[in-house]
Amino acid sequence: MAEQIALPAQPIHTEPEAKPDSAVVRDALGVGVAVGLSGFAFGVTSAGSGLTLLQTCALSLLVFTGASQFALVGALAAGGNPFTAAAGAFFLGVRNAFYGLRLSQLLALPRFVRPFAAHWVIDETTAVTLAQPTRRSARLGFTVTGLSLYVLWNLTTLAGALGAEAIGDTDAWGLDAASPAVFLALLAPMLRTGMERAVAALAVVLALGLLPVLPAGVPVLAAALAAPAVLMVQGRRARDTAKRERR
């Protein structure tokens, strides 16, 4: 009887399961429409703070990051210095640069497309993109979210600025809460480990705790210190555990 020769086991490479394009488009449009409606609140708030229709629309067209836009017009409405208000909005928008570092590797877009795509690197497009299992679905999610949100945000900004008096008090509508609510809903399922949840919890504590004492935008940047703080504590615990095991 011929001996059976045992062949070495071949490594198994598993590809991430592809997500149907229709599901990606549905999710991306859901985010784009839900958050895009917040442009009404921004248009009304901006008009109420004294900005002209042209200035309001230019902010949405050229800045296109809702948190920074709200921070700017909110500071102006409160009587703040324009340069201080702009600085706060700038610091709040700095986080998008960090998003871009991650998305540039994930999307791997052609060079001539990157400057245009960079304009759409915001909280919502980043969350939708990172939730996709493959590069194809990531590109589709980023494009659909960015396009739908950009178009709707600018249209509702215009409508809000034109109909500021008719819409009335935006606090009663709660439109300004739509954007952060959608982003948190996308982010929460991604916090799977205890370390990730600890970082998120500490970031919330830092941001809310520093909000009354620091200029607009700075508490968000300070909240980024949550990650190295948790990692440092985790590393110290690991070293202490290793020392006890060697004894």
Disulfide bonds with the S-S distance in Angstrom:
none
